[in-house]
Amino acid sequence: MTGNRGRWPKIDEERGVEDVTLLILEWLGEQGVNAMIRMDAERLADNVPAWTFAAGGGPLTHGMRAGGRTVQQCMSVALARLRDAGLSVPF
């Protein structure tokens, strides 16, 4: 983990990706990647996937987006796409 400043907690493997989402965003920032996760209340009310992850910059040659009905679904897709783009996310 590049730039580890002693803040990475032990990950409880019994819990989902939502427990490490902020750590993933922070790690991406340390790699020079701009990233965000968003929940759209209007989309939620319309019963369509309301969670969106977006990232770009740094080692990502193209921006990327991922969506899902839950934060877990959204981040699972996002992590797979980040790894496909060559970023070895340590979570």
N, C-alpha and C positions, 0 to 999 in steps of 0.2 A: 504494500500500500504506500504509494508515493505520498510524501508530505504528512505522514502520520504524526499527529501532535498529541498522542495519548488520549484521544477522545473516543476511540472506537470501542463500544461495549461488546461484550460477548453476545453473540446472537443466539437467541432461543430458537432452535430449529423446529420447535412445536408450534411456533407462531408464524404468521404469514409475512409477506413482503411489505405490507403496510407498516410494520414495525421498523423497517430500515429505509423507508422511502426518503426521509430527510437526510439520512447519512449518504444515500446514493446521490442525491442532489448536491450535497456538499462535496463529495468525492469528484463528481463531474466538474464542478466549479474549479477544483484544484487541478484538473486536467486541462483547463481552459475552455470547457464546454459550458455554454449558456443553456440552462434547463429549467423547466417549470412543470408543475402538475396543477391541473385546474379541474374544478367541478362546476358544471353549468346547471343551475337550478331550473332554468326553463326547459332544458333537454330532459332533466330528471322528471319534471312534471309531465312531459310528453311521452314518458316511458321509453326513451331511446338512450343509448350509451352516453352518459353524462360526464365521464372522466376522460381527460385528455392530458397526455404527456407530450411535451415538445422539447427538442434539443437541437443545438447547432453550434458551429464554431469549433475552435480548437482542432483536434485531430479528425473531427467529422468533416468529410469533404462536402457533404450535402446535409441540409437540415433533415430532421426526421420527426414524425408524429406517431403516436399510438393512442388508441382509445379503448374504452371498455365500459361495461355496465357497473363494475365495482373497481375500487382502487387496486385490489389484488389482480384482477383481470388486466387492467390498464398497464400496471407496472410489469406484469409477467410478459406481456407483448413487448413493452418498451425494452426490457432487459434483453430479450431475445434479439431484437433489432439492433441494439447497441453492440451486442456481441458479434452479430453478423457484420457490423460496420468496423469491427476490429478493436473495439474497446473491451478490455478484460475487466469487467466490473467485479470487484472483490466481494460481492455479496450474493 
